[in-house]
Amino acid sequence: MMGSEKGMALVLTLLIMAMITAMTVEFVYGVYTTNAGLYNWREAQKLSFAAKSGISLATKIMSENQNRYSYTYPGSIEMPVENILKGFSGKVVIRVSDENGKFNVNSLVWPNGTTNETAFDSFILLLKNLNLDENIAYWVADWIDGDLEPRRRDSEEGVKNDYLDSVDELLLVRGMDARAYDKISPLVTVYGIGQIYNNLININTASRAVIMSLDDNITEALAERVINYRAFEPFNRVSDLVKVAGFEGPLGQSLMNKIVVKASNFRITSVAEEDRIKRIIECVVVVKGNAFLIAYWQET
């Protein structure tokens, strides 16, 4: 009987010890995770401030360049920044790119809902040069316009009937699969110069495919001449395009109302990283006189 009681006491003692041990481990783990969470939160806040400082610095540099130069060139710049914040030992990388060197998909439709034939023809050319389905132009136009009249069969089904807010929205458009999106997304924008529906292309920063979309008489060789010319001497005025061989005649003159040499919409990406923790801010700024307005902001 005495042995049985001792055995029971031993079992209870071991059970209590196990419970205490479990509670201790849980408490220690809770303290650890709390401290780790606080550390990560503190680091994330610091990285966020660093990334925002990168955006501020990029905007300052852009403002100086906008006042100094009559043109925007090159199409993008990337620069590492050191010592951007006191006590921050990580690195910040800033990238600024011109949105107006791209085709504006919102330009396909005028505010009254009718098709902008000039922009529409350019978009058809862009799709053709990328070996993509030309029907995408009709589907995007129906996605934007406010009427219920389809340009293609079933192209009004599930549409937005408004301008696109971001390029990613193209993935919702009929006919735009992942392959087509990957091809076209680097070449298009949703930001126009002055108005959302304007499609003025910055000839100083446009890619070969976008330059070729301006007119069906622009061959790959002619587009390459534009790229080579501006690398040597950026276009200061729209009329400077006629200095490029092949554009001195009617072709060059026909482009005068389709191009600009200076951008007003810029995409800025600021990446702050320290101790393998990263913060990324991507935004689009619009130049309005001497002011820079935020049109898009995403922080991850």
Rosetta blueprint (number, residue, H / E / L):
1 M L
2 M H
3 G H
4 S H
5 E H
6 K H
7 G H
8 M H
9 A H
10 L H
11 V H
12 L H
13 T H
14 L H
15 L H
16 I H
17 M H
18 A H
19 M H
20 I H
21 T H
22 A H
23 M H
24 T H
25 V H
26 E H
27 F H
28 V H
29 Y H
30 G H
31 V H
32 Y H
33 T H
34 T H
35 N H
36 A H
37 G H
38 L H
39 Y H
40 N H
41 W H
42 R H
43 E H
44 A H
45 Q H
46 K H
47 L H
48 S H
49 F H
50 A H
51 A H
52 K H
53 S H
54 G H
55 I H
56 S H
57 L H
58 A H
59 T H
60 K H
61 I H
62 M H
63 S H
64 E H
65 N H
66 Q H
67 N H
68 R H
69 Y L
70 S L
71 Y L
72 T L
73 Y L
74 P L
75 G L
76 S E
77 I E
78 E E
79 M E
80 P E
81 V E
82 E L
83 N L
84 I L
85 L L
86 K L
87 G L
88 F L
89 S L
90 G L
91 K E
92 V E
93 V E
94 I E
95 R E
96 V E
97 S E
98 D E
99 E H
100 N H
101 G H
102 K L
103 F E
104 N E
105 V H
106 N H
107 S H
108 L H
109 V E
110 W L
111 P L
112 N L
113 G L
114 T L
115 T E
116 N L
117 E H
118 T H
119 A H
120 F H
121 D H
122 S H
123 F H
124 I H
125 L H
126 L H
127 L H
128 K H
129 N H
130 L L
131 N L
132 L L
133 D L
134 E L
135 N H
136 I H
137 A H
138 Y H
139 W H
140 V H
141 A H
142 D H
143 W H
144 I H
145 D L
146 G L
147 D L
148 L L
149 E L
150 P L
151 R L
152 R L
153 R L
154 D L
155 S L
156 E L
157 E L
158 G L
159 V L
160 K L
161 N L
162 D L
163 Y L
164 L L
165 D L
166 S L
167 V H
168 D H
169 E H
170 L H
171 L H
172 L H
173 V L
174 R L
175 G L
176 M L
177 D L
178 A H
179 R H
180 A H
181 Y H
182 D H
183 K H
184 I H
185 S H
186 P H
187 L H
188 V E
189 T E
190 V L
191 Y L
192 G L
193 I L
194 G L
195 Q L
196 I L
197 Y L
198 N L
199 N L
200 L L
201 I E
202 N E
203 I L
204 N L
205 T L
206 A L
207 S L
208 R H
209 A H
210 V H
211 I H
212 M H
213 S L
214 L L
215 D L
216 D L
217 N L
218 I L
219 T L
220 E H
221 A H
222 L H
223 A H
224 E H
225 R H
226 V H
227 I H
228 N H
229 Y H
230 R H
231 A H
232 F H
233 E L
234 P L
235 F L
236 N L
237 R L
238 V H
239 S H
240 D H
241 L H
242 V H
243 K H
244 V L
245 A L
246 G L
247 F L
248 E L
249 G L
250 P H
251 L H
252 G H
253 Q H
254 S H
255 L L
256 M L
257 N L
258 K L
259 I E
260 V E
261 V L
262 K L
263 A L
264 S L
265 N E
266 F E
267 R E
268 I E
269 T E
270 S E
271 V E
272 A E
273 E E
274 E E
275 D L
276 R L
277 I E
278 K E
279 R E
280 I E
281 I E
282 E E
283 C E
284 V E
285 V E
286 V E
287 V E
288 K E
289 G L
290 N L
291 A E
292 F E
293 L E
294 I E
295 A E
296 Y E
297 W E
298 Q E
299 E E
300 T L
